[in-house]
Amino acid sequence: MPAWFLSLSIMTNNPIKRTEKKVKQKSQWSKLNHWLHLWLGLSSGIIVFIVSLTGILFIFCDDIIDGLASDALYVKEVKEQRLTPEEILKAFKKQHPDRKASYFITYRDPKRSVKLASSTKERDLQFSWVDPYTGKVLTSGKAYDFFYVVAHVHSGEMPFGKTGNLIVEISVWIFLIELITGIILWWPKKWNRSTRLQSFTIKKNASFKRLNYDLHNVPGFYNLLPALLITITGLVIVNKTLNKTTHKVFDGFPRSYAAMRDIKPEYDSTKTFAALNPIVERLFLKDAAVEQVKLSIAAKDSITSLSAVAAKDIGLKGVQNGKTFAINRYTGQEIEIPVKVMNGLYIDETTMNLHIGFWAGWLGKIFTLLVGLVCMFLPITGFLIWYGRQNKKKKTSLT
């Protein structure tokens, strides 16, 4: 090194040492980030895989449930007189005395059959499609029970209860860290044509190791923002502190569904309950865009309010362009719900819709499917990268 450069270095408070220190610091941060990404990924990979897989299965649950019902979705003949909800429930009970109905969905389209959810004492959930003109059960399906299990495996509640919930939640937090450390690892040190090509494209006709490496990095980058959205909404759903904070920020009331059920009139054994048909008709008249109305069925007389949803589309978890109501069973009229509780309902519905892809019909579901598939394969490709490097080290040490 020239003497004049060394002299200049001393005169300027030795920038060579400062540069070396910065490089060393960066190297330490880089090592820590790499270590976190590797070992957190290996420790949570199997849980992330299961959560992603069950999430993917659940995306199209409503389409699968209705698809299996096939021709029973529509009646063969539309008659002038339609049975009342009470008559439909009575006819269902006669045909399935061992089952208890929990809610039904009725449609604006007169050709559609009524979709009725029920269960036995052993749980055994199922949907039945009932002809609203004759009361005949056209078909019943067990897919409801299957997706109930899928949803509870997804949350970790099956088979480990609250412990499973906690394991899944911790794994999702880890996955959030994985996404952040992953983008730091992905970020090129220098931006040029070569690094852009390597960072944004998958090299075709490459070796398995290189192809696997690209399949981990490139889709992982493109998937970052939607994966963050699904991860964060999932955490908002399961984490109490984050859920409360979200409601506080958007002026909502946490646990709004439970709060809504508490808004009800006092039980009075001398009073009779209002007919259900006028309730359904009023909900359809609320908005011309409403295609479906869902109404809960009270399990006993002491329950004095019903929950109702009027929407364009109603699924097992999602609601598209809809609104939730509380209904007074004695008068059949809506019960006024406080603004904060209504905000809370909207926050919960929006969070769930974003999480399961219910926000834009088939487009939202397909988009969420692609995001879920990438999330599901990231732990696999990541493990293969680590495993390949371990084998390489063993071979090197043997030679």
LINLIN-V582303 format. One record per residue. RES is the residue in one letter. PSI is psi in whole degrees, -180 to 180 (none if undefined). Layout:
BEGIN
res=(RES RES)
psi=(PSI PSI)
END
This chain:
BEGIN
res=(M P A W F L S L S I M T N N P I K R T E K K V K Q K S Q W S K L N H W L H L W L G L S S G I I V F I V S L T G I L F I F C D D I I D G L A S D A L Y V K E V K E Q R L T P E E I L K A F K K Q H P D R K A S Y F I T Y R D P K R S V K L A S S T K E R D L Q F S W V D P Y T G K V L T S G K A Y D F F Y V V A H V H S G E M P F G K T G N L I V E I S V W I F L I E L I T G I I L W W P K K W N R S T R L Q S F T I K K N A S F K R L N Y D L H N V P G F Y N L L P A L L I T I T G L V I V N K T L N K T T H K V F D G F P R S Y A A M R D I K P E Y D S T K T F A A L N P I V E R L F L K D A A V E Q V K L S I A A K D S I T S L S A V A A K D I G L K G V Q N G K T F A I N R Y T G Q E I E I P V K V M N G L Y I D E T T M N L H I G F W A G W L G K I F T L L V G L V C M F L P I T G F L I W Y G R Q N K K K K T S L T)
psi=(134 147 -37 -31 -38 -41 -43 -35 -42 -41 -30 35 37 69 -20 -46 -39 -40 -43 -39 -42 -43 -41 -43 -45 -39 -41 -44 -40 -42 -42 -45 -43 -42 -46 -46 -41 -58 -32 -38 -43 -35 -27 0 -46 -37 -44 -40 -47 -44 -42 -43 -48 -34 -41 -43 -35 -22 -45 26 -43 -39 -38 -44 -49 -36 -38 -24 -23 -124 -17 -11 -24 146 155 -29 127 120 168 -43 127 142 151 159 -37 -40 -38 -43 -39 -41 -38 -45 -35 -38 -27 73 -21 -4 148 123 138 -34 164 154 127 158 153 -37 118 -15 -16 141 162 131 120 126 138 169 166 -179 -27 10 -75 70 144 157 143 144 120 134 116 -5 -22 -21 4 134 114 -39 163 150 148 3 -31 -46 -39 -46 -22 -44 -45 -46 -37 -26 -40 -40 -12 -5 -30 126 14 8 -139 -33 -41 -41 -45 -42 -46 -43 -45 -41 -36 -39 -43 -42 -36 -44 -38 -41 -41 -48 -31 -43 -30 -43 -38 -34 120 145 -35 140 111 -178 -41 -46 -35 -43 -41 -34 -29 -7 152 125 119 158 30 173 164 -43 -45 -42 -44 -41 -45 -37 -22 -44 -49 -56 -32 -39 -51 -26 -6 -58 -49 -33 -38 -42 -49 -39 -47 -42 -36 -41 -36 -37 -42 -26 119 -44 -46 -37 -46 -40 -43 -45 -36 -42 -42 18 45 169 121 153 49 -33 -41 -39 -38 -39 -25 -14 97 157 162 146 134 109 -16 -14 153 159 147 154 147 -30 -46 -33 -49 -45 -41 -38 -36 -33 -13 -40 134 -20 -12 122 -21 145 130 132 129 158 121 131 -24 165 -27 -13 114 6 155 149 141 150 131 122 171 -41 133 122 -173 -40 -35 156 122 125 56 175 145 142 153 131 130 120 -24 -39 -22 4 161 143 132 128 130 149 -43 -36 -41 -41 -41 -42 -44 -41 -46 -42 -43 -44 -46 -43 -42 -35 -39 4 22 4 -16 43 -141 -36 -47 -38 -44 -42 -46 -35 -47 -42 -45 -39 -43 -45 -36 -37 -14 -45 -33 -52 -35 -43 -42 -36 -48 -44 -41 -39 -35 -44 -37 -41 -41 -42 -40 -42 -31 -35 none)
END
